[in-house]
Amino acid sequence: MGAAREILVSMGFAGFTVDAVARRAGVARMTVYYQFGSKRELIEALFDDLAARGLVDRLRATFDRPEPFDALAEFIGAFVGFWASERVVMRRLNSLGGLDPDVEQGVHAREERRVEGLRVIVGRVAEKYDRPTPRSLEEAIDVLRTLTSFETFDTLAGPTRNPEEVATLLIRLAHSWLGIDRA
């Protein structure tokens, strides 16, 4: 996995081949195929490795928070931390998803899991605070999906904002959009 990340960072997806990953890892190409089966499965394993190292445990803690707005803030913070942990790799994987239908499937499946998490949290907010209303529930999920996306993080972080500043801004935007003052 380290070799795959290094190739994406140093060579981009144009240089991301099974041969290049095998050379960087110091193993035979067939070893990579034996371990992962295909380039697509190697990329899937890379996605899973990134999530296991920087996201999964934080998300579990998110859903244990009794206050839904605390859960939302924790959810946003978890994704900001995740996006920031391997920003160049995330950027390249998302770009590769726009070019390769197999990778796009993996990106889409992970996106849907993030949306399901938001659906649970927004449902808890609606239950406790009577907003968003059932009519605007899907709209709220769409807005929060946008706010928690890699693209939004990457744009807001730019060259100068640190992850904590981005998370604070996103949490304020989410609370403001949901219409609940959490000051």
C-alpha positions as CSV (number, residue, x, y, z in Angstrom):
1,M,0.0,0.0,0.0
2,G,2.9,2.3,0.7
3,A,4.3,1.8,-2.7
4,A,0.9,2.5,-4.3
5,R,0.6,5.7,-2.4
6,E,4.1,6.8,-3.3
7,I,3.5,6.1,-7.0
8,L,0.3,8.2,-7.0
9,V,2.1,11.1,-5.3
10,S,5.2,11.0,-7.3
11,M,4.0,9.9,-10.7
12,G,0.2,10.5,-10.7
13,F,-2.2,8.1,-12.2
14,A,-0.5,8.1,-15.6
15,G,2.4,6.3,-13.9
16,F,0.2,4.2,-11.7
17,T,0.7,0.7,-13.1
18,V,1.0,-2.7,-11.4
19,D,4.5,-2.9,-12.8
20,A,5.4,0.5,-11.2
21,V,3.9,-0.5,-7.8
22,A,5.7,-3.8,-7.9
23,R,9.1,-2.1,-8.7
24,R,8.6,0.4,-5.9
25,A,7.6,-2.3,-3.5
26,G,10.6,-4.5,-4.5
27,V,8.4,-7.4,-5.5
28,A,7.6,-9.3,-8.7
29,R,4.6,-8.0,-10.7
30,M,3.0,-11.4,-10.3
31,T,3.2,-10.9,-6.5
32,V,1.0,-7.8,-6.8
33,Y,-1.4,-9.7,-9.1
34,Y,-1.5,-12.6,-6.7
35,Q,-2.2,-10.3,-3.7
36,F,-4.8,-8.1,-5.4
37,G,-5.9,-9.7,-8.6
38,S,-6.0,-6.6,-10.8
39,K,-5.2,-2.9,-10.9
40,R,-8.8,-2.1,-10.0
41,E,-8.6,-4.3,-6.9
42,L,-5.2,-2.8,-5.9
43,I,-6.9,0.6,-6.0
44,E,-9.8,-0.7,-4.0
45,A,-7.3,-2.0,-1.4
46,L,-5.7,1.4,-1.4
47,F,-9.0,3.0,-0.6
48,D,-9.7,0.6,2.2
49,D,-6.2,1.0,3.6
50,L,-6.6,4.8,3.6
51,A,-9.9,4.5,5.4
52,A,-8.7,2.0,7.9
53,R,-5.8,4.3,8.8
54,G,-7.6,7.6,9.1
55,L,-11.3,7.3,9.2
56,V,-13.1,4.2,10.4
57,D,-12.4,4.5,14.1
58,R,-13.3,8.2,14.1
59,L,-16.6,7.5,12.4
60,R,-17.5,4.8,14.9
61,A,-17.0,7.4,17.7
62,T,-19.2,9.8,15.7
63,F,-22.3,7.7,15.9
64,D,-21.8,7.1,19.7
65,R,-22.3,10.8,20.4
66,P,-25.8,11.3,22.0
67,E,-26.2,15.0,20.8
68,P,-26.8,14.9,17.0
69,F,-25.0,18.2,16.4
70,D,-22.0,16.9,18.2
71,A,-22.2,13.8,16.0
72,L,-22.4,16.1,12.9
73,A,-19.4,18.1,14.0
74,E,-17.5,14.9,14.7
75,F,-18.5,13.5,11.3
76,I,-17.3,16.6,9.6
77,G,-14.0,16.6,11.6
78,A,-13.5,12.9,10.7
79,F,-13.8,13.5,7.0
80,V,-11.7,16.7,7.1
81,G,-8.9,14.8,8.9
82,F,-9.3,11.9,6.4
83,W,-9.1,14.2,3.4
84,A,-6.1,16.1,4.9
85,S,-4.2,12.9,5.8
86,E,-3.4,12.0,2.2
87,R,-4.5,15.1,0.3
88,V,-2.5,14.5,-2.9
89,V,-3.5,10.8,-3.0
90,M,-7.1,11.7,-2.4
91,R,-7.0,14.3,-5.2
92,R,-5.4,11.8,-7.6
93,L,-7.8,9.0,-6.7
94,N,-10.8,11.3,-7.2
95,S,-9.4,12.4,-10.6
96,L,-8.8,8.8,-11.6
97,G,-12.4,8.1,-10.8
98,G,-13.4,10.6,-13.5
99,L,-11.3,8.7,-16.0
100,D,-11.7,5.1,-15.2
101,P,-15.1,3.5,-14.8
102,D,-13.9,0.8,-12.5
103,V,-12.3,3.4,-10.1
104,E,-15.5,5.5,-10.5
105,Q,-17.5,2.6,-9.1
106,G,-15.3,2.5,-6.0
107,V,-15.5,6.2,-5.5
108,H,-19.3,6.2,-5.9
109,A,-19.7,3.3,-3.4
110,R,-17.7,5.1,-0.8
111,E,-19.6,8.3,-1.5
112,E,-22.9,6.4,-0.9
113,R,-21.6,5.2,2.5
114,R,-20.8,8.8,3.5
115,V,-24.3,9.8,2.4
116,E,-25.8,7.0,4.5
117,G,-23.9,8.3,7.5
118,L,-25.3,11.8,6.9
119,R,-28.8,10.4,6.6
120,V,-28.5,8.8,10.0
121,I,-27.2,12.0,11.6
122,V,-29.7,14.3,9.8
123,G,-32.4,12.0,10.9
124,R,-31.3,12.4,14.5
125,V,-31.2,16.2,14.1
126,A,-34.7,16.2,12.6
127,E,-36.0,14.0,15.4
128,K,-34.6,16.2,18.2
129,Y,-35.1,19.7,16.6
130,D,-37.9,19.2,14.2
131,R,-35.7,20.4,11.3
132,P,-35.0,19.9,8.7
133,T,-38.6,19.2,7.9
134,P,-39.3,15.9,6.1
135,R,-39.8,17.9,2.9
136,S,-36.3,19.4,3.1
137,L,-34.6,16.3,4.4
138,E,-33.0,15.2,1.1
139,E,-32.0,18.8,0.4
140,A,-30.2,18.9,3.8
141,I,-28.4,15.7,3.0
142,D,-27.4,17.0,-0.4
143,V,-26.0,20.2,1.2
144,L,-24.1,18.3,3.8
145,R,-22.8,15.9,1.2
146,T,-21.3,18.8,-0.6
147,L,-19.9,20.3,2.6
148,T,-18.2,17.0,3.6
149,S,-16.8,16.2,0.1
150,F,-13.1,16.1,-0.7
151,E,-13.6,18.8,-3.3
152,T,-15.1,21.2,-0.8
153,F,-12.3,20.4,1.7
154,D,-9.6,20.8,-1.0
155,T,-11.0,24.2,-2.1
156,L,-11.5,25.6,1.3
157,A,-8.1,24.4,2.6
158,G,-6.3,25.9,-0.4
159,P,-2.7,26.5,0.3
160,T,-3.1,28.2,3.7
161,R,-5.9,26.8,5.9
162,N,-5.2,24.0,8.2
163,P,-7.6,21.1,8.8
164,E,-8.9,22.5,12.1
165,E,-9.8,25.9,10.4
166,V,-11.6,24.0,7.6
167,A,-13.5,21.8,10.0
168,T,-14.6,24.8,12.1
169,L,-15.8,26.7,9.0
170,L,-17.7,23.6,7.7
171,I,-19.3,23.0,11.1
172,R,-20.5,26.6,11.2
173,L,-21.8,26.4,7.7
174,A,-23.7,23.1,8.5
175,H,-25.2,24.4,11.7
176,S,-26.2,27.7,10.0
177,W,-27.8,25.9,7.0
178,L,-29.7,23.6,9.3
179,G,-31.0,26.8,11.1
180,I,-30.0,25.9,14.6
181,D,-27.9,28.3,16.6
182,R,-25.1,26.3,18.3
183,A,-23.0,29.3,19.4
